[in-house]
Amino acid sequence: MPKTHPTVIYVTHEYPFVTQTFVQRESSAVQRELSSVFLYPLHRSGGTPAADDVERLDRADLRSHIRVGWAAVRSFGASSRIAFAEQANLRGLSRQIFAFWDGWRLAARSLHRAGIEGPLHLHAHFLGRTLETAAYASILLKAVGVRVRMSATGHAADATNPESPRRLYSAARETSALVAASGVVAHALDQLRLHQPEIVHCGIKTDEFAFRPRLRPRDHLRILTVARLVEKKGIDDCIEASRLLDEAGIVHRWTVIGDGPLRSHLSARAASAPGLVLEGARPITHVQTELADADIFVLPSKPARSGDIDGIPVALMEAMAVGVPVVSTGVSGIPELVSDGLSGLLVEPASPRAIASAITRLVNDHDLYARLSIAGRSVIEREYDVATEVKHLIQQVFCGEGEHRS
């Protein structure tokens, strides 16, 4: 690769990656193309690092901190436009103090590790504190004289229902490009009138998922759901749908893999659905085994009362990649992945009866079942392979000029 290609620094919520494994796949794929890629996580999780994780920026010397300190004084006006974008309150100010400190540390570590020859490219995943951290770091690095550009990927509610629209706009003004994980997010980012958003799907390594075409479901149906136990995933609707299947005489075992804050509440409700089992969190190898054995994959996403919402769930991509017919909802970016009746079945959100009906339809219509199995894999190969998506990201965002609107 030519030396003019930038050093890319990913700004992420967590490391090692537990719930945001799509960021791990993308950053590792970028590293294979550009080689000079680093990671700056805001938090350390309890997960296990992957073998191909990119290197973390984990230290800075005193000289780098002193240079960033002087830069903070010179660039106070630019930073304050982000910090005070919304009316001041204790919660908002404390968040900005932490974000600015993370931006300071990121700038100092960038100087220490990458030097000032550059160019550098900061890329934030999600449009909350990670974006704000990257924006502060970009301002500080520019004040030191570093050639730095910045971009960010919006995923779902962080773009369509941001906690602080004014601060999102102020931080996004530091970017040279905006990336959307779906067309729905691209439409939301387009309203900022800053850049023409680039759609880059959070893809999967398709060749790691062995495809087995399903011809018909088994008499003792195996249903699988893999999701965090949070409201937007619709696990309560899975429980009720399982009970309805029991009433209809459809023998099944519905396995739900995942953990989260609603575990106790959902466990109590699951007592009414003996066919459904909440397994909790499991290693990726166990998830892969369950995927290979599943007849139908269900993920009934719905908007949470807080406004949180799914983007395009990676769990759906993985199920489709191995050939498991999927049932989901027409929420957010899901219809971009799943075309109703063509590559899966979509139902109305928060409708257990519709979920049960869709499952029953797949049990009874073997031709449809087999078509969805083959079509799902085809969609993933064509539009959601991480290697293809990363090449677009590099060409249009990391090594492109971006399109800024006046």
DRENKOL-575499 format. One record per residue (C-alpha): residue in three letters; x, y, z. Coordinates in steps of 0.001 Angstrom, whole numbers, padded with zeros to 6 digits, always signed. Each point is the difference from the previous one (the first is absolute). Last residue first. Layout:
N
alaXYZ;...
***
This chain:
406
ser-021884+024289+002127;arg-000189-003711-000293;his+003079-002137+000422;glu+000662-003048-002167;gly+002751-002218+001242;glu+003615+000130-001151;gly+000581-003700-000229;cys+002636-002226+001650;phe-001826-000766+003251;val-003495+000745-001281;gln-000721-001024-003592;gln+002803-002433-000791;ile+000483-001384+003507;leu-003706-000388+000754;his-000671-001573-003414;lys+002790-002509+000581;val-001453-000656+003455;glu-003420-000887-001442;thr+001486-002600-002344;ala+002064-001650+002738;val-002945+000116+002444;asp-002378-001970-002232;tyr-003471+001492+000320;glu-001264+000758-003515;arg+000534-002902-002417;glu+001068-002831+002279;ile-002580+000965+002615;val-002826+000279-002528;ser+000870-003378-001537;arg-000062-001711+003399;gly-003523+001251+000620;ala-001187-001063-003458;ile+000986-003652+000573;ser-001802-000403+003329;leu-002920+002165-001103;arg-000639-002260-002996;ala+000052-003172+002154;tyr-002585+001364+002468;leu-002215+001325-002791;asp-000083-003440-001635;his-000563-001670+003384;asp-003128+002001+000782;asn-001507-001466+003198;val+002802+000566+002517;leu+000906+003320-001611;arg-003594+001222+000318;thr-000129-001138+003620;ile+003069+002110+000746;ala-001638+003010-001649;ser-003216-000585+001962;ala+001896-000217+003301;ile+001728+003288-000744;ala-003305+001635-000996;arg-001570-001175+003270;pro+002952+001363+001963;ser-000570+003487-001484;ala+002339+002643+001475;pro+001390+000893-003433;glu-002034-000850-003111;val+001313-003002-001889;leu+002836-000623-002439;leu+000814-003348-001623;gly+003320-000852-001615;ser+001949+000363-003252;leu-002880+000382-002454;gly-003251-000057+001991;asp+000828+003232+001797;ser+003342+001348-001158;val+002446-000336+002902;leu+003155+002102-000013;glu-001365+003411-001019;pro-003238-000939+001797;ile+002045-000130+003261;gly+001149+003631-000226;ser-002491+001456+002514;val-002770-002469+000865;gly-001781-002251-002494;thr+000082-002955+002358;ser+001817-003345+000090;val-000387-003627-001059;val+003046-001703-001483;pro+000627-003115-002111;val+003280-001669+001094;gly+002462-000281-002878;val+003337+000475+001770;ala+000335+003583-001248;met-003632+000795+000804;ala+000586-000774+003660;glu+003195+002073+000068;met-001673+002977-001653;leu-002916-000130+002461;ala+002439+000017+002935;val+001708+003031-001540;pro-003110+002049+000693;ile-000663+002789-002520;gly-000632+003026+002223;asp-001964-000821+003126;ile-001921+002618+001941;asp+000334+002135+003107;gly-002755+002598+000394;ser-000238-000484+003775;arg-003279-001896-000454;ala+001913-002523-002079;pro-000707-000271-003717;lys-000488-003603-001148;ser+002174-002930-001060;pro-001646-003412-000463;leu+003145-002128-000561;val-000920-003559-000983;phe+002233-002658-001593;ile-001634-003150-001397;asp+001190-003605-000363;ala+003057+000299+002255;asp+002837-002558+000189;ala+002749+002033-001686;leu-001070+003075+001934;glu+000170-001918+003293;thr+003544-001139-000760;gln+001035+003547-000943;val-001460+001368+003228;his+001925-002616+001983;thr+003252+000984-001712;ile-000749+003667+000709;pro-000041-000696+003718;arg-003383+000186+001799;ala-001960+002729+001764;gly-003322-001057+001517;glu-001772-003212-000919;leu-003573+001304+000137;val-002042-003056-001012;leu-003334+000057-001827;gly-002288-003018-000441;pro-001348+000282+003546;ala-001531+003421-000746;ser-001826+001364+003074;ala+003165-000313+002142;ala+001677+002290-002532;arg-001565+003019+001724;ala+002099-000473+003126;ser+003152-000498-002051;leu-000839+003146-001983;his-000082+002183+003100;ser+003185-001505+001421;arg+001953+000345-003270;leu-001199+003520-000852;pro+003388+001645+000679;gly+001849-002147-002543;asp+000986-003457-001096;gly-000003-001917-003252;ile-001050-003266-001598;val-003724-000712-000379;thr-000813-003609-000922;trp-003490-000870-001218;arg-000701-003733+000102;his-003007-000980-002045;val-003073-002163-000335;ile-002681+001943-001858;gly-003312-000851+001719;ala-001637+003362-000613;glu-000034+000755+003746;asp+003732-000728+000172;leu+000563+002342-002949;leu-001928+002701+001877;arg+002237-000482+003054;ser+003059+000363-002219;ala-001420+003232-001439;glu-000465+001336+003547;ile+003619-000723+000887;cys+001291+001393-003291;asp-001998+003201+000587;asp+001748+000444+003349;ile+003287-000417-001887;gly-000805+003096-002092;lys+003602+001073-000649;lys-000745+003676+000770;glu-000794-000772+003636;val+003370-001421+000980;leu+001108-003583+000486;arg+002860+000117-002483;ala-000689-002139-003039;val+000308-003433-001582;thr-003350-001652-000770;leu-000302-003613-001160;ile-002905-002266-000940;arg+000408-003784-000260;leu-003216-001686-001136;his-000722-003592+000969;asp-001517-000921-003356;arg+003152+001244-001689;pro-000057+002972-002329;arg+000211-000532-003754;leu+002636+000405-002700;arg+002652+001937+001920;pro+003080+000875-002023;arg+003189-000401+002030;phe+002428+002914-000207;ala+003152-000063+002123;phe+000549+003419+001557;glu+003667+001057+000090;asp-000055+000780-003740;thr-002560+002737+000621;lys+002230+002024+002282;ile-002784+002308+001189;gly-001171+003447-000995;cys-000656+003235+001821;his-001411+001640-003110;val+001658+003073-001462;ile-002365+002676-001304;glu+001920+003222-000658;pro-001749+003129+001227;gln+000020+003101-002232;his+001614+002460+002346;leu-001052+002879+002272;arg-003717+000576-000593;leu-000890-001502+003401;gln-003153-001402-001632;asp+002177-002379-002029;leu+000887-001725+003254;ala-003622-001099+000462;his-000306-001251-003597;ala+003286-001892+000333;val-001284-001617+003200;val-003027-001387-001832;gly+002240-001087-002887;ser+002070-002095+002364;ala+003339-000044+001847;ala+000522+003657-000843;val+003398+001665-000372;leu+000763+003701+000337;ala+003007+001664-001589;ser+002396+002903+000651;thr-001094+000186+003612;glu+000441+002940+002376;arg-003513+001247-000792;ala-001237-003312+001417;ala+000866+001213+003507;ser-002186+003109-000305;tyr-002829-001895-001712;leu-000035-002732+002624;arg+000147+002674+002697;arg-003054+001671-001457;pro-001909-003271-000362;ser+000649-001078+003619;glu-001320-003480+000862;pro-000118-000935-003665;asn-003165-001607-001448;thr+000729-000993-003618;ala+003792+000225+000223;asp+000856-001619+003350;ala-003314-001854-000427;ala+001560-002181-002701;his+003605-000552-001085;gly+001832+003251-000749;thr+003613-000353-001099;ala+002466+002822+000547;ser+002718+001840-001909;met+003097+002045+000787;arg+002958+001505-001777;val+003372+000857+001466;arg+003120+001708-001235;val+001663+000791+003328;gly+000861+003629+000791;val-000428+000025+003770;ala-003312+001866-000338;lys-001094-002618-002549;leu+000685-002709+002571;leu-002085+001770+002633;ile-003008+000506-002295;ser+000160-003595-001219;ala+000226-001299+003568;tyr-003090+002005+000997;ala-001876-001366-003021;ala+001101-003579+000697;thr-001242+000226+003584;glu-003305+001531-001139;leu-000508-002747-002566;thr+000737-002707+002588;arg-002294+001750+002485;gly-003011-000201-002282;leu-000017-000624-003736;phe+000893-003659-000289;his+003322-001391-001285;ala+002602+002742-000115;his+002708+000226-002671;leu+003112+002116+000439;his+002225+000344-003064;leu+003628+001002+000375;pro+002324+001294-002713;gly+002344-000031+001558;glu+003498+001384+000538;ile-000921+001029+003531;gly+001035-003167+001874;ala-002058-003164-000145;arg+000426-001431+003478;his+000727+003027+002202;leu-002046+002450-002028;ser-002963-002380-000179;arg+000330-000699+003717;ala-000175+003717+000755;ala-003012+000552-002286;leu-001847-003018+001427;arg+000765+001130+003548;trp-001354+003487-000718;gly-003097-001402-001741;asp-000614-002287+002987;trp+000309+003031+002270;phe-002405+001907-002246;ala-002525-002848+000106;phe+000266-000253+003793;ile-000537+003753+000416;gln-002773-000147-002593;arg-001886-002659+001951;ser+000350+002030+003200;leu-001383+003045-001804;gly-003047-001863-001306;arg-000855-001532+003362;leu+000437+003270+001893;asn-002014+002100-002417;ala+001051+002572-002610;gln-002340+000803-002867;glu+001227-001881-003047;ala+002952+000719-002291;phe+002092+000884+003049;ala+002621-002750-000258;ile-000044-000068-003808;arg+000450+003727-000570;ser+002345+000013+003006;ser+002502-002146-001880;ala+000337+002508-002845;gly+000375+002932+002381;phe+002533-001758+002226;ser+002319-000758-002922;arg+003071+001935+001144;val-000330-001110+003631;ala-000601-003626-000914;ala+002967+000095-002394;trp+002270+001027+002880;gly-001201-003045+001940;val+000380-002232-003069;arg+003661+000961-000228;ile+000481-000675+003718;his-001704-003396-000298;ser+002281-000981-002903;arg+003101+001033+001965;leu-001132-002040+003004;asp-000117-003241-001990;ala-003133-001761-001260;arg-001456-003456+000573;asp-002572-002587-001071;leu-000810+000500-003669;arg-001404-003473-000587;glu+001276-002348-002686;val-002513-001577-002383;asp-001771-003209+000968;asp+000881-003016-002169;ala+000258-002609+002760;ala-003137+001243+001714;pro+000151+001547+003465;thr-002184-001623+002690;gly-002851+001960+001538;gly-000301+001690+003389;ser-000229+003434-001548;arg+002509+002839+000101;his-001552+003372-000692;leu+000611+002983-002282;pro+001830-002075-002603;tyr+002789+001494-002192;leu+001012-002446-002712;phe+002796+000114-002556;val+000426-000587-003732;ser+003166+000249-002128;ser-000273-003212-002099;leu-002165+001638-002718;glu-001848-002965-001537;arg+000336-002659+002714;gln-000472+002732+002598;val-003311+000991-001597;ala-001211-003599+000382;ser+001015+000018+003679;ser-001849+003288+000537;glu-003140-001340-001689;arg-000123-003329+001821;gln+000652+001602+003385;val-002657+002643-000636;phe-002486-002757-000875;thr+000800-001601+003360;gln-001872+002799+001741;thr-001596-001982+002841;val+003192-001513+001431;phe+003006+001725-001578;pro+003084+000042+002189;tyr-000170+002949+000188;glu-002937+002363+000163;his-001586+003229-001167;thr+002103+000550-003103;val+002300+002615-001550;tyr+001813-001632-002932;ile+003334+001533-000971;val+001003-000171-003656;thr+003552+000872-001067;pro-000497+001538-003391;his+000945-001225-003469;thr+002693+002260-001445;lys+002532-002759+000582;pro-001310-001862-003013;met-001231-003546+000693;
***
